[in-house]
């Protein structure tokens, strides 16, 4: 069983966990199996991001059709290939952010234990890709989980929150203590799942998400100040007339439906 302290210490030898990659290895087999069981489907491929020593990978293979794993650290890549011999596993020594995702034509599940420093870029990459997603399951720091579940006027509400709210039904699957990792991190984690909530319209989404991100460019500024560098005053005046928004409103006060109204006010009739 890979998810054990004895295995991690034996396999790592003189190697140390690399802080730059956010390496903290799961050592509780029960938690690993619960994550994999909820994340996978026997009929679908699972893409794993950052497999490390393979504790989660081992269980993903148990509950998935097959697994493609993307590992950025050459040391972990070698150790994982040595630990897990399974023809249903393909490990790529590659940064997931640079991977060619167009090779995936079938529906896939995604599962990952994401380090803090790269959580947001990876989630944006997944959400804005052309992948046909069955389910996304990620372990993140608890504060990131709170941000993903944030609503309008919450301090953590962001462009990522809006994308998540538009695309997915979000569920907090479980909280995970820092004590089940080696080395032990400074914070607890949470496992979050994302299930698609609507049919995808990639052309619309690209333009819509770009608008949302622009609205959050300067969080302390009003919506008007974030828009004035992008649109003329006539367009902005029409936005307030069509939506009924207060001219002093900020992006973090707008719901997903409000952003859709904003989009229609600016672009309806152009498409």
N, C-alpha and C positions, 0 to 999 in steps of 0.2 A: 504494500500500500504506500503510494507516494506521499499522501497527506499525513505525514507523521514527523515529529521532531527528529527521531532517530534516523529516518531516511534522509531528511534534508542535511543533517550534519555529516552523515556518511558520504553522500554524493558530492556535497560541496567541497569537502576536504579543506584545502588551504584557501579556497576562493571565498571572497566576502560578498555579501549582498551589495549591489551598486545603488547608491542613493540617487545618482543621476537618472536612473531608470525606474526609480520608485519601487525597488524590489523588496517585497515583504511576502514570505511564502506561507500559504495556508497549511496548517498542521492539524486540523480537525476534520477527520474523514466524514463524520456525520453531516457537518455543514456543507462540505463539498458535494456530497451526494444529493442533499436537498436542493442545492442550487442547480445542479445538472438535471435532476429529475424534472424540475419546474421549467427549465429553459429549453428542453429538447423535445424532439419528435422523431420517432424511429423511421419515419418516411422522409425526413429532410436532412440535408447537410447542415452542420453547424460550423460557422466561422468563429474561431477563438482568437482574440487579440491579446498578446502578451502572455503566452502559456507558462513562461518560467520553467520550473522543474517538471511541470506536467501534472500536478495534483488534480486540478480541474479537468485537464485534458483526458486523463484516465477515466473519469466518470462521464465526460461528454461522449466518449466512445461507447460507453455502456448503453447510453440512451439515444444516440443519434444514428443516422444511416452511415455517415462518415464525418470526418473532421478535417478542416483546413486551419492550420494554426500559423499566425504571423508573429515572429519573434525578432526583436531588434538586436539582442545581445548575442554575439557569437558564442560566448561561453555557455549560455543557457541553451542555445540551439544544439550544441554538441551533446550536452548532458541529457537533453530531452530525447534526442534521437537514440542515445545509448540506453535510456531507461524504458522507452516505450517502442516495442516492435509490433506494429499492426499495419496491415496493408490498407486499412481504411483511414489511416492518418497520413496527411501530407503537411510537413512543416516547412515554412518559408523563412529564410533569413532575410527579413525585409521589414522596413517600417510600414505599418499598415496605412499611414497617411500618404505613402507614395505608391501603394499597390494598385494594380490595374484591376478594378472591380468589374469591368465590362465582361470579364471571362465568365461571370456567374449569370447563367441564363435561367436557371431554375430558382424556385423559392428557397430561401435559406433562413436559418435562425442565427443569431449572433449572441455570443456570450463572452464576457471579459471581466477581469479584475483590473480596473483602470486606476493607474496612479494619478494623483491630484494634478500634476503639472500638465498632463496631456488629455485630461477628461473632456474638456470642452471642445478642443479641435477634433478629437475622434468622434464625438457625438455629432457635431456638425457635419463631418465627413459622411457618416452613416446616413443621417437624416436627409442630406441633400444629394445622395447618390441615386443611381438608377436601380439599386438592388430591389428585388422582389422579396420583401421581408415578412416572415411569418411572425417572429417575436424577437425582441431584443432584451437581453437580461444582463445587467452590469452591476458589479459591486463598486461602489464609490464611497468617498468620505461622507459622513452623515451630513455635513454642511452642504455638500454638493447635492445630495438627495433632497434637502430642504429647498434648495434653489430650483431644482427641476420640478418640484411640486408647488412652487410659489405662485401666488395669484396677484392680480392688480393691487397696487399700493403696498405689497410686501417689500421689505427692504431688499430681498434677494431676487425679486422679479426682474427678468432680463429678456433680451431677444431670444435666447435659448428657451426660456420658459414659454414664450409665445409659440415658437416652432413646435415644441413638445405638445402644447395644448391644442394646436391645430391638427397635428398629425396622429396623435396617439391617445389611447386610454392608458394612464399611468397607474402603476400599483407598487406600493412598498411591500416587498415580499418578506423581508426579515431584517432585523438589525443584527449586526455582527460585532462582537466584542474584539477589541484590539488584542486580547489575550490569546486568540487563536491564530496569530501570525508569528513568524520568526524571520528576522528580528521583529520585536513588538513595536508597532508604530506609536505615535503620540495621540492618535485619535481613533475613535470607533468608526465603523463603516455601516453601510446599509446596502441591501440588494434591491434594485429597482427593475421592474419590467415594463416594457413598452409594447403594446399591441396595436397595430394599425387601426385607426378609427374611421377611415374613409378611403375611397378610391383616389389614387394619386393622379394629379394633373401637373406634370413636371414643368411645363411651360409657364403656367400660372404661378406655381410655387416659387420658381426662380425669381420672378419679378416681385412677388409678394414678400418673400423673405428678405430680399435686398432692401425693400422699403422699410420693413420692420427694423433691420439692423441700422439703417440710417436714422431712424427715429430715436434709437438708443445711443447714437454716437457720443453725445455729451449728456450724461444722465442728469446733471444739475440744470440743464437748459430746458426751456419750454419746448413743446412740440413745434411751435412756430419757428423758434430759433434753429432747431435741427433741420427744418424743411426749407428755410429761406435760401440756403446755399444750393439747393437742388431745383427749386421751382420758383417761378416768378410770383410777384405779389398778387396778381389777378387769380392765379391758380390756388394760392393759399387762402385767399379771401373766400373763394368758392367752396373750399374744403369746409370751412367753419359754417358757411351758410347751409351746405348740404347735410352735414353731420350733426349740427347743433352743439358741437363741442365748445366748451369755454376756451377762450383764446389764451388763457394762462395754464391750460392743462399740460401735463408732462406725459411722456411715453409710458412711464411705469404705472400710470393711472388707467391705462386703456386695456380692456379685455381683448380676447381673440376676436370676438364679434365686432368690437370697436375698430380694430385694425382692418378687418374686412370692409367695414363701412368707409374707413379712410381710403383704402385701396380703390373702392368703387368711386369715391368722390373725385379721385385724381385721374383714374384711368378708364372709367366706364365710358363707352362710346368710341374708345380708341382701338378696341379689340374686335 
